[in-house]
Structure formats: structure tokens, C-alpha cells
Amino acid sequence: MKKEKKVNPVSSTGSVIKGTYDKSVIIRASSRGGKCPNLKGHINEVLTVDKINRNPLNIFKGKRAELTKSATAVRDDIVVKKGSKVVKRMQLKDTPKSISDTIKRVRNGQYRGTNLVGTKETAAAYQKTVASMSKKGKTVTQKMSSNGISSDTTTFLSKQALGGSLKGTGKQLIKSSSKSAAFGGVISGGISGIVNLVKLKKGKISGKEAAVNTAKETVYGGVASGVGVACDAVTTIVVAGTPLAPAAKAIGTAANIGSSMAVDAILRKGEKIIKRKSKEA
């Protein structure tokens, strides 16, 4: 008799991919700025470069963003190139709580000739302050656009690099877990869909069974992935503030996989109990 599989390793794939990407962002930002208090600013730059470079339209047009050589550039943090030609310059800002200093620099002409790009919160604070100043007769002509990245995200990743209190991370934990759950569900469901389609074509299962199996794996993969990425982040933040800091993300990844697999096993055990109970009823 074939032994029933207790867990599905694929269930942790979504959260591991998310955790691996977060680790790469932290490594690149730390390499650029070191473990400085303003690491979230460098994380914002790395996230922005990645976002630009994975945009299908930019790929089609042959445009690619890269960080400037200086981590303390006075004007340009990022340049976008088409071939060897620079087609756009960007100064990144993640300063929603110190927007007055940013505006002071703008009025002094420090960022003339480059594009001001802020996190969602920074751009909103900038626009609000500029509008308020305009009513008082103080004009600020340079605009700031948003990169669509939240300061909550940059701060959350910064904590994973520097360690610190878990206080105030609840909102970002939920957001990050939700995204990972959706991603993990797609991966698990997609793989299950392919496997069940093959079984369906071979006549091993019915169309209804294929649909039910795929839906089940989508849910299981989503839940396990969501829990995994949360455990990864929490573990990394806690360990990053200890002597084990260099291995923080690796330990976080281990916690990620372990928790994902544990949740998957619990869900499958619950399903088995429900099936047994329904047969006994």
C-alpha cells in the first residue's frame, strides 16, 4: 500500500522566494550604505531599481536602471540608461517625517536637473507641504513623483537588517504575509493544476477531482506561505539584534521553511480527520 504523503514541499516555495528576494535587497543595500541608521533609504533605492528593471515596457524599450557609484550622491541616486546613454536621472527620498529638510534642499537648487522620486508617504507629505507653502506665497516649483513603494516596507526590511523592536511591525507583517500568501497560492495551485491535468488525461482522476485538488493546494500553499514569510521576518528581526546577526536571514529562512511545512502538515491532518468523521457520520 502506497504511503500517503503528509506534507507538500511546494507549500513553502512562495514564502522562500519572497524571503530570498528580501535577503538580496538587504545584502545589496547594506553593501551600498553599510549598517547605517538610514539603511531604509538605500533599501528604497534598490527596490526602485528592481521595480524599473522588471517593468516589461522598459525591458522592451531597452531601458535599464542602475545605482550611481556614490552612496552619498548629492544629486543622482539612480540613472536610467538606454544602451550607454543616460535617459533619466533620479534622486530618491524616503523622508516623510523630515520633509521640511527635503524642501529646503529643493529650494536651494540641490536637485535641479534630476527627478525627485519618493516613497508613497514621502511624495504625499511633499505635495501637502508644498501646497501649504504655496498658500503662504512660498513657491516650490520642482515636483516629486511616487515610486509606489511604502516607507513601511523599507523600514520593515531595514529592521530585518539592523534588528530592533517588533513594535510597530504588525501592519507590515500582515501586508507582507498577505502578498506571500497570494503568491504562494498561485505557485502551489499552478503546480497542482499541471499535475492533476496529467492525471486527468491519463484517466486516473475525474475533472471534478482535478478541480478540487487544485483548489485545495492553492489554499494550502497560500496559508503556509503567509505564515512562513511572517515567521521569517520576525525571526530575522530578533536574531539581527544578537551576536548571530550575520546569520539572521539564514536562520529566518530556516524558520520560514519549518513553519510553512508545519502548517501544511496541520492542514492535511485536519482534512484527513474531517474525511474520517464524515464517513463515520
C-alpha angles and dihedrals in degrees: 000000000000113000113239115245108245099197138019113226089204089070091078095046097092095051093043091053090049092047092047092052092048088051091053091051092050093048094049093045092047091048089053101043106013121226093316127154088247094056090124088068091058090044088055090054093050093047090049093051090050092048092052093046096051093049104114091216092056091046090051092049093047094243121148132180125217137176117254116248095250118073088200098047112168093214118002125047096165134024125195115213136194103200105317094332120100108228099172139021124201137193110199123213132191097169110117092146096048101038093136090067090050091051091048090056091047092052089050088057096245094137099039109136096026135082117254110222123178139178115267092266094044094050091048092050091047094051092046093050094045090051090050092049091049090059088056092051096257109129125208110181102179113092129213123215126200124245090206092243118126124231085224088065095048092047091047092053090044090056089053088056100040102028123221141136122343088218112123095015096102096092094049092043090057092045094047093045092049092052092047091048091054092046093045091049091053092050096046093042092047094051091044090049091056093047093048092046089057090048090048092052090050090051094242094124138018126250090253092053091049091052093046093048092049093048091048093051090047091056095042093048091048096050094044092047093050093052091044096055091047092052089046093055097043093047092047093050092049095046093043088069094055135070087269090067096121089061095040097112093043090053089046091053091051090052088047094055094041095050093043092052092044092053091047090052092049092050092050092046089050090051091051092050092049091051091049093048092049091053091050093050 
